[in-house]
Amino acid sequence: MHGSTTGQATHRRVCHFSGRVQGVGFRYTVQNLAVQYNVGGYIKNLSDGRVELLIEGPDEEMERLLGDVSRKMGCYIQAVDQKVDQATGEFDHFAVRH
């Protein structure tokens, strides 16, 4: 992650995207978007056809990233399940996992 998060609420979000989200460049599009924001975490395909996005960072940064994902990839997304939790601070960058 880059920049300072001092004074900003920092959380973890785990999002599961369903729809036609595998085989369409979803993970790499999200990775290219994520590097523009002060977030860490990963994105990976799941065996059930969904894609899992785990991000940590300031709430505003995560909201902006998720808005970009929706604008860029919304035509492939049927549903998003999202859970918010406390950040662990374990991620210093964003990556695609296999």
Secondary structure, 3 states (H helix, E strand, C coil): CCCCCCCCCEEEEEEEEEECCCCCCHHHHHHHHHCCCCCEEEEEECCCCCEEEEEEEEHHHHHHHHHHHHHHHHHHEEEEEEEEEECCCCCCCEEEEC
